[in-house]
C-alpha cells in the first residue's frame, strides 16, 4: 500500500478516536485545518495538540493538501510559513490556496493564524482578491536566509492562560515527529521570537491592531479573527497564539 495512503488512513483513524472520546465526554470538538504546503507544518500540529491539552479542549487537526480537504466543517485555519511564491506554485494544480481563500471569505468570523509566509498570503492573496489584512508587508524584509535571527518580542494579546500544565511531548501528525524546540513560555508579555528569512510589516496596519512588536516594530497584526505573525511561534514552546486560535474557534462555533 502506498505510503501516502497509509498516512491518510493513520490520520483518519486518529481523528476518529479523538472525536469518539470527546463525544463520550460530552465535549465539543474543534476541527482545525492545517495547510500542508511548506514550513513547520508538523510543529504547528504539535502546538495545536499541546494548546488543546492546556485548555482541556477536544481538537481534531485536519491536514489540508487539496481543495477537496477544505470544507465548511472546519472551525479555524493555520497557514504555516515557507516561501510564498513556491507555495502558490506548489498548490496551483490542487487548488488548495484558492480554496483556503474562498473559505476565509465565506467564514470571516472563524479564526485564521498565519505565520511568516502565511502572513504574506493573508496580506497579499493575489488573484484579484481583497486582502484579509490591510497592512503592507515585504518579503524577506530582514534579508536572506543568513540574516535570520531570534529576539524578544513584546506581545499584547488577549488569550486564555493554560488551565493545565502540559509539557511538549514529541506528539506527531501523520506519524511525523515534530522538531524539538526551545523558548519556553513565560507568564510575562515577552515572547522568544524566531525570524527565519522573515517578511516585514513596513508600516502600522491601516485596519486592526498590532499585537506583537520587536523593538517597537510591528511583527504581529490582528484584525477581527485574522492574526498574522512574521515570526515562528511554533518553533518555540510558547503556545499562546495557538490557544488564542482555539479559544476564538470555540467562541465562534458556540455562536453558530
Secondary structure, DSSP 8 states (H G I E B T S, - for coil): --HHHHHHHHHHHHHHHHHHHHHHTT--EEEEEEE-SSSSHHHHHHHHHHHHHHHT-EEEEEEE-SGGG--TT--EEEE--S-HHHHHHHTTTTTHHHHHHHHHHH-TTS-EEEETHHHHHHH---TT---SS---EETTTT-SGGG-EEEEEEE-------SS-------EETTEE----EEE--SSSEEEEEESS--EE-S--SSSEEEEEETTEEEEEEETTEEEESS-GGGEE--HHHHHHHHHHHHHHHT-
